[in-house]
Amino acid sequence: MDGEKMWMQLTLNGIIAGSIYALVALGFVLIYRTVRFFHLAHGGVYTAGTYAAYSTYMVLLKAGSNSIVLNLFFATIVGMIVAGILGVFIDRIVYYPLRKSFASDLIHLLASFGVFVFIQNFIQLIYGAQILTMRTWPVKEGHHILSAVITNVQIVIIITSIAVMSVLWFFVKKTKFGKAIRAVSDDPVGASVVGINPEKTITIVFFIGSALAGLAGTLVSLETNIEPSMGFNAILKGIIAAIIGGIGSFPGAVLGGFLLGFAENFGIWKIQAGWKDTIAFVILILFLLFKPDGILGTKIKMEKD
């Protein structure tokens, strides 16, 4: 493959990877902006949603449904709903009592990590450690766009991600509930004074953010294999994308996701693909050293006790 073809293919691969990273980062940032701690269990929710979609898809196949498109559609919806419900369950069972007891951010972080480990091990207990796949359809040659090749699945990933990100932006910026999210994020006490229920808002935010994780996991499973540990890499990339874009910024999460996708794919042009994770962490370290607020982030003022 000559330089021009390689450049076009890497660009396309960067867009595909960036779409997934942006979805994960958006769900993570949506929750972070509301509760102000790193929800590491988001990676477990991502995995659970993916396995729920996989199970639904396989049940539909066994039931005799031969429409791959409809099967995938219903499987994706179920995956998003399961992920959303799981996210709400985690908040109500684990985080809500911690909020009521005014637990520190460190306690929230440790609890979140514990939940992530529990979900991962529970999924492995049910499904085993073997690698699974949803790709039961015949392999077809991709479409040629300029000098690059793109498959139907990759087209679906890009279009779905962009559509969902656009809807979420409109929802947060233009709707009444979006204003409530921003109000709770800025000042929960002040929001309650003007009639906004912070806990109700947090519950809905957890459902939406977790559903986005389920969607991202399902889209990834259309191209790659499914395994219980898949959520760890996803949440790491989502957090890195959120940080370099500007933690707490929705446009920043999208920008960070695509920047990370491009950086990883162009970074392995001359080196092995196994260096992708290293490239991501090098970018994170550089941002933490020289621009810790991210591209579109703002400095967070620390209040003295």
C-alpha positions in Angstrom: 0.0 0.0 0.0 1.5 3.3 -1.1 1.8 6.4 1.1 -1.4 8.1 -0.2 -3.6 5.0 0.2 -2.1 4.4 3.7 -2.8 8.0 4.7 -6.4 7.8 3.6 -7.0 4.4 5.3 -5.4 5.7 8.6 -7.6 8.8 8.4 -10.7 6.6 8.0 -9.6 4.3 10.8 -9.0 7.3 13.1 -12.6 8.5 12.4 -14.0 5.1 13.3 -11.9 4.7 16.5 -12.6 8.4 17.4 -16.4 7.8 17.1 -16.3 5.0 19.7 -14.0 6.9 22.0 -16.2 10.0 21.8 -19.3 8.0 22.7 -17.6 6.5 25.7 -16.1 9.8 26.8 -19.5 11.6 26.4 -21.3 9.1 28.7 -18.4 9.4 31.2 -18.4 13.2 31.0 -22.2 13.5 31.3 -22.0 11.6 34.6 -18.8 13.3 35.8 -20.3 16.8 35.3 -23.2 15.8 37.5 -21.6 13.9 40.4 -18.1 15.2 40.1 -16.1 12.0 40.5 -14.5 9.4 38.2 -17.2 6.8 37.5 -14.8 3.9 36.8 -17.6 1.4 36.9 -18.6 3.0 33.5 -16.3 0.4 32.0 -18.2 -2.4 33.6 -21.5 -1.0 32.4 -20.0 -0.8 28.9 -19.2 -4.5 29.1 -22.6 -5.5 30.6 -24.5 -3.7 27.8 -22.4 -5.4 25.2 -23.1 -8.9 26.6 -26.8 -8.1 26.9 -26.8 -7.1 23.2 -24.9 -10.3 22.3 -27.4 -12.5 24.3 -30.4 -10.8 22.7 -28.9 -11.2 19.2 -28.2 -14.9 19.8 -31.7 -15.5 21.2 -33.3 -13.9 18.2 -31.2 -16.1 15.8 -32.2 -19.2 17.7 -35.9 -18.1 17.6 -35.6 -18.1 13.8 -35.3 -14.4 13.0 -33.3 -14.2 9.9 -33.1 -10.4 9.5 -29.7 -9.4 10.6 -30.5 -5.7 10.5 -33.6 -6.1 12.8 -31.8 -8.5 15.1 -28.9 -6.1 15.5 -31.3 -3.2 16.0 -33.2 -4.9 18.8 -30.0 -6.2 20.3 -28.6 -2.7 20.4 -31.7 -1.3 22.1 -31.7 -4.0 24.7 -28.0 -3.5 25.3 -28.6 0.3 25.9 -31.5 -0.3 28.2 -29.7 -2.9 30.3 -26.6 -0.6 30.5 -28.9 2.3 31.5 -30.7 0.4 34.2 -27.4 -1.0 35.5 -26.0 2.5 35.7 -29.0 3.7 37.7 -28.8 0.6 40.0 -25.1 1.3 40.7 -25.9 4.9 41.6 -28.9 4.1 43.8 -27.2 1.2 45.6 -23.6 2.4 45.9 -23.2 6.1 45.2 -26.4 7.5 46.7 -25.6 6.2 50.3 -22.1 7.7 49.9 -23.5 11.0 48.8 -25.8 11.1 51.8 -22.9 10.4 54.2 -20.8 13.1 52.4 -18.1 10.6 51.5 -14.9 11.9 49.9 -14.1 11.7 46.2 -11.5 9.1 47.1 -14.2 6.8 48.7 -16.4 7.3 45.6 -13.5 6.4 43.3 -12.6 3.2 45.3 -16.2 2.2 45.4 -16.5 2.7 41.7 -13.4 0.6 41.0 -14.8 -2.1 43.3 -18.1 -2.1 41.3 -16.2 -2.4 38.1 -14.2 -5.4 39.3 -17.4 -7.1 40.6 -19.2 -6.6 37.2 -16.3 -7.9 35.2 -16.0 -11.0 37.4 -19.7 -11.6 37.5 -19.9 -11.5 33.7 -17.0 -13.9 33.5 -18.8 -16.2 35.9 -21.9 -16.3 33.7 -20.3 -16.4 30.2 -16.9 -17.7 30.9 -13.6 -16.3 29.9 -13.9 -17.4 26.2 -14.0 -14.9 23.4 -17.4 -14.4 21.8 -18.5 -12.7 18.6 -21.7 -11.3 17.1 -20.4 -11.5 13.6 -22.6 -14.2 12.1 -23.1 -12.6 8.7 -21.0 -13.3 5.6 -17.9 -11.3 5.1 -18.2 -8.9 2.1 -15.7 -6.6 0.4 -15.8 -3.1 1.6 -16.6 0.1 -0.3 -13.8 2.0 -1.9 -13.7 5.7 -0.9 -10.9 7.5 -2.6 -7.9 5.4 -1.6 -9.5 3.8 1.5 -11.8 0.9 2.1 -14.7 1.0 4.5 -17.2 -1.8 5.4 -20.9 -1.5 6.0 -20.4 -2.1 9.7 -17.9 0.8 9.9 -20.4 3.1 8.0 -23.0 2.1 10.6 -20.6 2.9 13.5 -19.7 6.4 12.1 -23.3 7.4 11.2 -24.8 6.1 14.5 -22.1 7.8 16.6 -22.5 11.1 14.9 -26.3 11.0 15.1 -26.3 10.1 18.8 -23.7 12.8 19.6 -25.8 15.4 17.7 -29.0 14.4 19.6 -27.2 14.5 22.9 -25.8 17.9 22.2 -29.3 19.2 21.3 -30.7 17.5 24.4 -28.2 19.1 26.8 -28.0 22.5 25.3 -31.6 23.2 24.1 -34.0 21.3 26.4 -35.3 22.1 29.8 -33.8 19.0 31.3 -30.5 19.9 29.8 -30.6 23.1 31.7 -31.4 21.1 34.8 -28.3 19.0 34.3 -26.1 22.1 34.0 -27.8 23.6 37.1 -27.2 20.5 39.2 -23.6 20.3 37.9 -22.9 23.9 38.9 -24.7 24.0 42.2 -26.9 21.1 43.5 -28.2 23.1 46.4 -29.0 26.2 44.3 -30.7 23.9 41.8 -33.0 22.4 44.5 -33.9 25.9 45.7 -35.3 26.8 42.3 -37.4 23.6 42.1 -35.0 21.1 40.4 -34.7 17.7 42.0 -31.0 16.9 42.0 -31.4 13.2 42.7 -34.0 12.8 40.0 -31.6 14.6 37.6 -28.7 12.4 38.6 -30.8 9.2 38.1 -31.7 10.3 34.5 -28.1 11.3 33.8 -26.8 7.9 34.9 -29.3 6.2 32.7 -28.4 8.3 29.6 -24.7 8.1 30.2 -24.8 4.4 30.9 -26.9 3.8 27.8 -24.3 5.6 25.7 -21.7 3.1 27.1 -23.9 0.2 26.1 -24.3 1.6 22.6 -20.5 2.1 22.3 -19.8 -1.5 23.4 -22.4 -2.9 21.0 -21.0 -1.0 18.1 -17.5 -2.2 18.9 -18.7 -5.8 19.1 -19.8 -5.5 15.5 -16.1 -5.4 14.5 -14.2 -7.0 17.3 -14.6 -9.9 19.7 -16.4 -9.7 23.1 -14.6 -10.6 26.3 -15.2 -9.9 30.0 -12.2 -7.6 30.3 -13.1 -5.4 27.3 -14.4 -2.6 29.5 -11.0 -1.8 31.0 -9.5 -0.5 27.8 -12.8 1.3 26.9 -12.9 3.3 30.1 -9.2 4.1 30.0 -9.6 5.5 26.4 -12.8 7.3 27.4 -11.1 9.0 30.4 -8.1 9.9 28.3 -10.3 11.4 25.6 -12.3 13.3 28.3 -9.1 14.7 29.9 -7.4 15.8 26.8 -10.6 17.4 25.4 -11.2 19.2 28.7 -12.8 17.2 31.5 -16.5 18.3 31.9 -16.8 19.6 28.4 -19.1 17.9 26.0 -17.5 19.3 22.8 -14.2 18.5 24.5 -15.1 14.9 24.9 -15.9 14.6 21.2 -12.8 16.4 20.2 -10.7 14.4 22.6 -12.1 11.2 21.3 -11.4 11.9 17.6 -7.9 13.4 18.5 -7.1 10.2 20.3 -8.4 8.0 17.5 -6.3 9.9 14.9 -3.2 9.9 17.1 -3.3 6.2 17.8 -3.8 5.2 14.1 -1.3 7.6 12.6 1.1 6.8 15.5 1.3 3.2 14.4 2.0 4.0 10.8 5.7 3.2 11.2 5.6 1.1 14.4 3.7 -2.0 15.6 -0.1 -1.8 16.4 0.7 -2.9 19.9 2.0 0.6 20.7 -1.5 2.1 20.5 -2.1 2.1 24.2 1.4 3.6 24.8 0.6 6.4 22.4 -2.6 7.2 24.2 -0.8 7.4 27.6 2.0 9.5 26.2 -0.6 12.0 24.9 -2.3 11.9 28.3 1.0 12.6 30.1 1.8 15.5 27.8 -1.6 17.1 28.4 -1.3 16.7 32.1 2.1 18.3 32.1 1.5 21.2 29.7 -2.2 21.7 29.4 -3.9 19.9 32.4 -7.3 21.7 31.7 -7.5 20.1 28.2 -8.3 21.7 24.9 -11.7 23.1 25.8 -11.6 22.7 29.6 -11.6 25.5 32.2 -9.7 25.7 35.4 -11.5 24.3 38.4 -11.2 26.6 41.4 -10.4 24.7 44.6 -12.2 25.9 47.7 -10.4 26.0 51.0 -11.9 24.1 54.0 
